[in-house]
Each structure stands twice: as C-alpha cells, then as structure tokens.
Amino acid sequence: MLKLGSVLDAWRPRPGAGSDPLVAVRAVWPELVGPDVARAAQPVAIEREVLIVLTTSSAWSHQLAFLEPEIVRGLRAIPETRELTRLRFRVGKLRRPIAVRDGPGGPRRATGLVAVEPPAKTLDDALARLRRAVERTRGAHRARGGGFCALCDAAVDGGTMCRPCRDDDARRRRMACERLLFEAPWLGSEEVLALVDGLTAEMYDTSRRQLLRAWWDELWRANKLHKLRQPLDRVRLRKLASSFVLLQTQIDPNRLEMDSAVRKNALGELFEFVREIETETAVR
C-alpha cells in the first residue's frame, strides 16, 4: 500500500549525499516516496533532465505517473538534482532493492500521542494524503521565509524563479532574439531590446556575436562544398549572407543593395561565392 502522505510530510533533503546526482537520488528515495514504493520502484539512471525509474509492473508505473509532479518537486530540493524536470518509468526486474529503514535515518514513525496513519487503501486516498502533506510542507517552507517559483511553483530559497525555470526563460529570450536578428538584422540593439521582453544588453551582444560566428562558419562550409560541386540550399544561403552583412554592418538594407563595397568588405573572401550564389538563384 502507498503511504506517501506521512512520508512526504516528514521528508527533508539531506545535503552532501555525493557529487553524483544518481547517488543523491538513491540516498533519499525511500524517504521521498515511502518504503512501499521504494520496494517496487527504483531510480536507475539520469538522462539529461530526466530521471529513469525502474518499476516492477506497469501498474506501479501508472500509479507513480500521477505522483510525478510532487516527486520531481522533492528531487529538485536536492542540490545535486535541481536540473531534473521529468520522470520516465520502465518496467523491469529490480537488481537490488534499495534498503528501507524504519528507524533513525529512515521514514519518520509517529510516536507518543500522535496516531499512526493507516496504509492507504486506494490511489485516490494516497493522492489526497499527498496533497495534504505537500500543503503542510509548503506552509513550513513559507514560515521559514522561503518562496515559490513564479513559473513551476517549486520551493526556492531566494528570488522569484528556480534555476531550471530561470535557465529556460533565458533560453526563450535568446531564441526570440536570434530569430529577430535573422529576420530583421538591420535593427539596432535598442530596437531589439524593446521588442524582446526581458532581454538584456549583455544577452543581445552574446547572441549577436554567436550568430555572426555561426553564419560565417555555415557560409564558409558551403563555399567548400560548392567547389566540390555539391548541391546547396541557395535560397537559404542567399538569405543567410544578407542577414550576416546587415547584422555585421548595421547598415540600412536599402543602401546595401547599391553599395557593393560594403558587402565586399563584410564578406571578405566569401564575397565572390555569395555573388555567384545570388546570380544562380536569380536565374532560376
């Protein structure tokens, strides 16, 4: 039977479990999910931001899928596993069950005047207990002065977002900036900063340098392939060359069509190649 409610209410991440994220996960797994779950499900690998969990049956995989958000929230409270965002379940034979201790260091048992909560009889019962336990844990975190991520609602000790959400938010801004620089490379930095919400001048400069380097490398490789008579995407290369020159020079696109000296200076050794590509594209 699942006994997740009382277990998650008692669970706290233990720092220093080891530099290996999987070792850290396995160290707290019985406390995080409870002894019953720990005997039937075992973390076996981490693939980027995904924790792979081996279960004894598809029924266990299906039940744990309902509890995934709460389990992930607990895992992200561990310093070594803050990057984890998802669980993936696979059915198989557990090689060595994780040891489950009921004494010190294991799940906390109710004693004294506190009644021992009976095992959950159904999944709905387990989920209801889990929700109550999560709310108690959130209340305790809030009482300690902690906050919650504005995007995923995970517990954070400072700031408005957790690190994974902060990184993902920055990635979306960079992608929006790069897309804008490709489509309208003549825009100045102030115009781009005004169009991409939250973009900083430092992020703009980094994206601009990286794009110029990547576009130059792509044009250079295409030039080598062109000499070998390899098929090329001439329409894309023409657009890429135009974006490269406009982003490099920040010149008015209307003037660029007339001023070949500017294009030649920006493209350097690739000028003749780009002009040939443009000619071939115009003929076709």
C-alpha positions in Angstrom: 0.0 0.0 0.0 1.1 3.5 -0.7 2.0 5.6 2.4 3.1 8.7 0.7 1.3 11.3 2.8 3.0 10.8 6.1 6.3 10.1 4.5 6.5 13.2 2.4 5.4 15.3 5.4 8.5 14.0 7.2 10.9 14.0 4.3 13.7 16.6 4.1 16.6 16.6 1.6 19.9 15.6 3.1 22.8 17.6 1.5 26.1 16.0 0.9 24.8 12.7 -0.4 27.5 12.8 -3.1 28.5 14.6 -6.2 26.8 12.0 -8.4 23.2 13.0 -8.9 22.0 9.4 -9.1 23.7 8.6 -5.8 22.0 11.6 -4.2 18.6 10.5 -5.5 19.0 6.9 -4.3 20.1 8.1 -0.9 16.8 9.9 -0.3 14.5 7.8 -2.5 12.9 5.7 0.4 12.1 8.8 2.4 10.8 10.7 -0.6 8.4 8.1 -2.0 7.9 5.9 1.1 9.0 2.3 1.8 6.2 0.6 -0.1 7.1 2.5 -3.3 10.8 2.1 -2.8 10.4 -1.7 -2.8 8.6 -1.6 -6.1 10.3 1.3 -7.9 14.0 2.2 -8.2 15.9 5.1 -9.8 18.4 3.6 -12.2 19.7 6.4 -14.4 19.6 10.1 -15.2 19.4 11.2 -18.9 19.9 15.0 -19.0 17.0 16.4 -17.1 15.0 13.1 -16.9 15.2 10.5 -14.0 14.7 6.9 -15.2 12.7 4.9 -12.7 12.5 1.1 -13.0 9.3 -0.4 -11.6 8.1 -4.0 -11.0 4.9 -3.6 -13.1 3.1 -1.4 -15.4 0.5 -0.8 -12.7 3.2 0.8 -10.5 4.4 2.9 -13.4 0.9 4.1 -14.0 0.3 5.0 -10.3 3.6 6.8 -9.9 2.9 8.8 -13.1 0.1 10.6 -11.1 2.6 11.5 -8.4 5.3 12.7 -10.8 5.0 16.5 -10.1 5.3 16.0 -6.3 8.2 13.6 -6.6 10.0 15.9 -9.0 9.4 18.9 -6.7 11.1 16.9 -3.9 14.0 15.9 -6.1 14.7 19.5 -7.1 15.1 20.4 -3.5 18.3 18.4 -3.5 21.3 20.5 -4.7 22.7 17.7 -6.9 19.4 17.2 -8.7 18.0 20.6 -9.2 18.1 20.2 -13.0 15.6 17.3 -13.0 12.3 18.1 -14.6 10.7 14.8 -15.5 10.4 11.1 -14.6 10.3 8.3 -17.1 9.1 4.8 -16.0 10.3 1.5 -17.3 9.1 -2.0 -16.3 11.8 -4.5 -15.4 13.4 -6.6 -12.7 15.0 -4.7 -9.8 18.5 -5.9 -9.4 19.0 -4.8 -5.8 16.2 -3.3 -3.8 17.0 -0.1 -2.0 17.3 -0.7 1.7 14.4 0.8 3.6 15.0 1.6 7.3 12.2 2.3 9.7 14.5 3.7 12.4 16.8 6.7 12.5 17.7 7.8 9.1 14.6 6.2 7.6 11.0 7.3 7.3 9.8 9.0 10.5 7.3 7.0 12.6 4.5 8.6 14.6 5.0 8.0 18.3 3.5 9.0 21.7 0.2 10.7 21.4 0.3 11.0 17.6 -1.8 8.4 15.9 -0.2 6.2 13.3 -1.9 6.8 9.9 -3.1 3.5 8.4 -1.9 2.5 4.9 -3.7 4.0 2.0 -6.3 1.6 0.6 -6.7 3.3 -2.8 -4.7 5.5 -5.1 -7.2 8.4 -4.5 -6.6 8.1 -0.8 -2.8 8.2 -1.4 -3.1 11.2 -3.6 -5.3 13.0 -1.1 -2.8 12.4 1.6 0.0 13.5 -0.7 -1.8 16.8 -1.3 -2.3 17.4 2.4 1.4 16.6 3.1 2.5 18.9 0.3 0.4 21.8 1.7 1.9 21.2 5.2 5.4 21.2 3.7 4.7 24.4 1.7 3.4 26.1 4.8 6.5 25.1 6.8 8.7 26.4 3.9 6.8 29.7 3.8 7.1 30.0 7.6 10.9 29.7 7.3 10.9 32.7 4.9 11.1 30.7 1.7 9.2 31.4 -1.5 8.0 29.6 -4.6 8.9 29.7 -8.3 6.6 32.0 -10.2 6.5 29.5 -13.2 6.6 26.0 -11.8 5.7 26.7 -8.1 8.8 24.8 -6.8 10.2 25.9 -3.5 13.0 28.4 -3.7 15.1 30.0 -1.0 15.6 33.3 -2.8 14.5 35.1 -6.0 11.3 34.6 -7.9 12.2 31.6 -10.1 14.1 28.3 -9.6 17.2 27.7 -11.6 15.7 25.4 -14.2 12.9 27.8 -15.0 15.3 30.8 -14.9 17.6 29.0 -17.4 14.6 28.0 -19.6 13.3 31.6 -19.5 16.7 32.9 -20.6 16.8 30.4 -23.4 13.5 31.5 -24.8 14.7 35.1 -24.7 17.8 34.2 -26.6 15.8 32.2 -29.2 13.5 35.2 -29.7 16.5 37.5 -30.1 18.2 35.2 -32.6 15.0 34.8 -34.7 14.6 38.6 -34.8 18.2 39.2 -35.7 17.9 36.7 -38.6 14.6 38.2 -39.9 15.5 41.9 -39.3 19.2 42.1 -38.8 19.3 45.8 -39.6 17.6 46.7 -36.3 19.7 48.4 -33.7 20.3 47.0 -30.2 17.9 49.4 -28.6 15.1 48.3 -31.0 15.7 44.6 -30.4 15.8 45.1 -26.6 12.4 46.9 -26.8 10.9 44.1 -28.9 12.1 41.1 -26.8 10.7 41.3 -23.3 13.3 40.8 -20.6 16.3 40.8 -22.9 19.4 42.4 -21.6 22.2 44.2 -23.4 24.6 41.5 -22.4 22.3 38.8 -23.8 21.9 40.7 -27.1 25.7 41.2 -27.5 26.3 37.5 -26.8 23.6 36.4 -29.3 24.9 38.8 -32.0 28.5 37.5 -31.7 27.4 33.9 -31.7 25.1 34.3 -34.7 27.8 36.1 -36.7 30.3 33.3 -36.0 27.7 30.6 -36.8 26.6 32.2 -40.0 30.2 32.8 -41.2 31.1 29.2 -40.5 28.0 28.0 -42.4 28.8 30.1 -45.4 32.5 29.0 -45.3 31.5 25.3 -45.3 29.0 25.9 -48.1 31.8 27.6 -50.2 34.0 24.5 -49.7 31.1 22.2 -50.8 30.3 24.4 -53.7 33.8 23.9 -55.0 33.2 20.2 -54.9 30.0 20.6 -56.9 27.8 19.6 -54.0 24.1 20.5 -54.0 23.4 23.6 -51.8 20.3 25.3 -50.5 20.9 28.5 -52.4 17.8 30.4 -51.2 18.8 29.9 -47.6 22.5 30.8 -48.2 21.4 34.0 -50.0 19.2 35.0 -47.0 22.0 34.0 -44.6 24.6 36.1 -46.4 22.2 39.1 -46.5 21.5 38.7 -42.8 25.2 38.4 -42.0 26.1 41.6 -43.8 23.3 43.6 -42.3 24.0 42.4 -38.8 27.7 42.9 -39.2 27.4 46.4 -40.6 24.1 47.6 -39.1 23.5 49.4 -42.4 20.2 50.4 -44.0 19.1 47.5 -46.2 18.0 49.9 -49.0 21.6 51.2 -49.2 23.1 47.8 -49.1 21.7 46.8 -52.5 23.5 49.7 -54.1 26.8 49.7 -52.1 28.7 46.5 -53.1 31.8 47.9 -51.4 30.2 47.4 -48.0 29.2 43.9 -48.9 32.6 43.0 -50.2 34.3 44.4 -47.1 31.9 42.4 -44.8 32.1 39.1 -46.7 35.8 39.2 -47.5 36.9 36.0 -49.1 33.3 34.8 -49.4 32.2 37.7 -51.5 32.6 36.1 -54.9 31.0 32.9 -53.6 27.9 34.8 -52.4 27.6 36.8 -55.5 27.7 33.6 -57.6 25.0 32.1 -55.4 22.8 35.2 -55.8 23.3 35.1 -59.6 22.3 31.4 -59.8 19.3 32.0 -57.6 18.1 34.9 -59.7 18.5 32.9 -62.9 16.4 30.0 -61.6 
